[in-house]
Amino acid sequence: MARSAPDGYTILITTNTTQAANVALFKNLQYDPARDFAPIIRLITTSMMLMVRSDFPAQNLREFVAHARARPAG
């Protein structure tokens, strides 16, 4: 998509994953979301959910963040 000819007929419908998160997830991303694409409209807005196992020690976001801070990765 990023390398398509700018003919006015090619359109990409995407999510924030490919346009934002992939920059951090992939070392050699083949495109630059800010440079190679131009937003034209927001089609939908969705909710995000954080889910854990029922026996996880945190019962809400505040407890989850505290739990994660107490156990840094690495």
SVG drawing of the C-alpha trace seen along z (x, -y; Angstrom):
<svg xmlns="http://www.w3.org/2000/svg" viewBox="-18 -14 35 32">
<polyline fill="none" stroke="black" stroke-width="0.4" points="0.0,0.0 2.8,-2.4 4.4,-1.9 1.2,-2.1 1.0,-4.8 -0.9,-7.9 -3.6,-7.4 -6.6,-8.4 -8.2,-5.0 -6.2,-3.1 -7.4,-3.4 -6.3,-1.6 -8.6,-0.9 -6.4,-0.1 -6.2,-0.2 -3.9,-1.9 -1.9,1.3 -0.4,1.0 -0.1,-2.7 1.2,-3.2 2.2,0.0 4.1,1.6 6.7,-1.1 7.6,0.2 7.1,3.8 9.2,4.3 12.9,3.3 12.8,3.0 9.4,1.7 9.0,1.3 7.0,-1.9 6.8,-5.1 3.2,-5.6 3.6,-9.4 5.4,-9.9 3.9,-7.2 0.2,-7.7 -2.3,-10.6 -5.4,-10.1 -8.6,-11.2 -11.4,-10.1 -12.0,-8.2 -14.6,-5.5 -15.1,-4.0 -14.1,-4.3 -13.7,-1.2 -13.2,-0.4 -10.0,1.3 -10.2,3.9 -7.5,5.2 -8.3,8.8 -6.5,11.1 -7.2,14.5 -9.7,14.6 -7.0,15.7 -4.7,12.7 -3.9,10.6 -5.1,7.3 -8.8,6.6 -8.7,3.2 -6.4,1.0 -4.8,-0.7 -3.9,2.6 -2.7,3.9 -0.3,1.0 1.0,1.4 1.5,5.1 3.4,4.4 5.6,1.7 6.5,4.0 7.7,6.6 9.7,4.8 10.6,6.9 14.3,7.7"/>
</svg>
